[in-house]
């Protein structure tokens, strides 16, 4: 599969589609999901074009991966979720439930 530069997350990253931004740095953009599945449902996407988690783990440089997860950690702290509890989910491929083929995490909490 080739990365589709016209997927909705690519368009959000380019500023073509607005989002309700939660946190952004040079590695990630996070924003509220427009169809929340929990009281808090945030999408976290890398700014670089990876199709899914397997593509990210296989092709992102180690330093990029480290910085991506450090940014996820900042979001968890900023939202005071560390002690309250949360879920992090991702999907890989159509059979895994992936709908947008840009690697993304779902950060969910009922706090």
N, C-alpha and C positions, 0 to 999 in steps of 0.2 A: 504494500500500500504506500502511496506517495502522499505526503502531507498536502492537505487541501487549504490553500491560502485564503479561500473564501468562506471557511467555516465561521460560525458566529463568534467564537472566542478570538479568532484572528481579527475579525472586524471590530470587536470591542477593544482589543489591544491597539488597533490603529486609530481608535477614536471615532469610527464610523457609526457605531451603535453605542448609546450611553449605557452606563451602569451605575448602580448605587455602591460606590467604592467604599471599602472597609480599610484597606491598607495597600500601599504600593511601594515598591523599591525597584532597584535595577534588575532584580531577578523574578519578581512575581507581581501579579495583580490579584487582589481578592475583592469580592463583591457579593452582595446579597443575591441569592437565587430568586428568580422571578416566580418560581413555582415551589415554595418551601415545603419540605417534607418533615420539618420539625420547627419548634418555636424559633430557633436560630438555625439558618441553613446558608452557609457561606461557600462560595466556590473559590478555589485557589488555583491559579493557572501560572505556569512558568511563562516568561516573556519570550523564550526561545521556542521554536516550532517542533514539538515532539508529539507524535500521534497518540501515544498511550504510555502507560507506566513502563511497559517492557522497552519501548523505544527510548524513553528517558533514562532508564537504568543502564541500558546497553550503550547509548550514544552520548549522553551528556557527560562532559568532563567532570572528574571527581570534585573539583573546586566549585563548579556550578551546582552540583547536587548538594554539597555541604551548605552552600549559601541558600539554596532553595529551602532546605529543611530548617535552617536557622531562621529564615523569614517566617516559616510556618510556626515556629516556636514563639516568635515575637507576637504573632496574631493571637495565639493561645493566651499569652500573658496579657496583651492589651485588652482582651475580652474577659479576663479574669475567669478562664475556664479550667485552669490547671487543677484546682481543688473541687470544682463543681462537677466535672465530668463532661465528656464529649465523645463523639465518634468521628473517625476519619475514614472515608470510603473512597475507592476509586474503581473504575470499571475498565476492562480490557477487551476490546472487540465486541462485535454485535452479540455473540453468544454470551458474553459477560455483562451485557446490558449497557454497553457504551453507546451513547447517542451522538455526542459531539466528538469528533476525532482530533482533538487537541487534548493532550494529557491534562487532567484536572483532578483535584481533590474536592470532596464534599466534606465540609466541617459542620457537624450537626450537634445541637445540644437542646435540651428542653429546659435549660436554666433561664 
